[in-house]
Amino acid sequence: MNSLKPLVILLYTVLLFVGGIIGFAKTGSYISIITATSFTLLLLLSLWAARSGYRWGMPLTWTCLLLLTAFFGYRFSLTGAFMPAGLMLILGAVTIGFLFYKGNNPLLKDT
C-alpha cells in the first residue's frame, strides 16, 4: 500500500471521530458519537487489514467512505449547513478522489 494512502485514510478517520465527539459535546447526540465511533473502528480495521495484506481491507474502506460521503451529502442537502455535513462531504469526496488518483479504483483491477 502506498505510504500516503494510509495517512490520508487515518486523517479522515481522526476527523470523523473528533466530529462525533464535538457533535456529542455540543448537542448531546448519542447517535453522533456511536456512529462516529463505529465507523472509526471499521476504518481502523480496514486500514489494518489492507496494511496486513488482507484482500477485504480496501473494499471495507471504500464501503465506509462511500456510505459516509452519501450520508453527509444527504444531510447537507437537507440542512444546507456547511458544518458539519458540508465539511465532511468535501473531505469524503477529496479522500475518495485521492484514492482513485493513487490507483486504488475499486472498479478496475489493481495493477
Residue pairs with C-beta under 8 A, 6 or more apart in sequence:
1 50
1 51
2 102
2 103
4 102
5 98
5 99
5 102
5 104
6 47
6 50
6 51
8 95
8 98
8 99
9 43
9 46
9 47
9 61
9 95
9 99
10 47
12 43
12 65
12 91
12 92
12 95
13 39
13 40
13 43
13 44
13 47
15 88
15 91
16 36
16 39
16 40
16 43
16 68
16 88
17 36
17 37
17 40
19 32
19 36
19 84
19 88
20 32
20 33
20 35
20 36
20 37
20 40
21 33
21 36
22 84
23 29
23 32
23 33
23 36
23 84
24 30
24 32
24 33
39 64
39 68
42 60
42 64
43 61
43 64
45 60
46 56
46 57
46 58
46 60
46 61
46 64
47 57
47 61
48 57
49 56
49 57
49 60
50 57
50 58
50 61
51 57
58 104
58 106
59 106
61 99
62 99
62 106
65 92
65 95
65 96
65 99
66 96
68 88
68 92
69 88
69 89
69 92
69 93
69 96
72 84
72 85
72 86
72 88
72 89
72 92
73 85
73 89
75 85
76 82
76 85
76 86
76 89
79 85
99 105
103 110
103 111
104 110
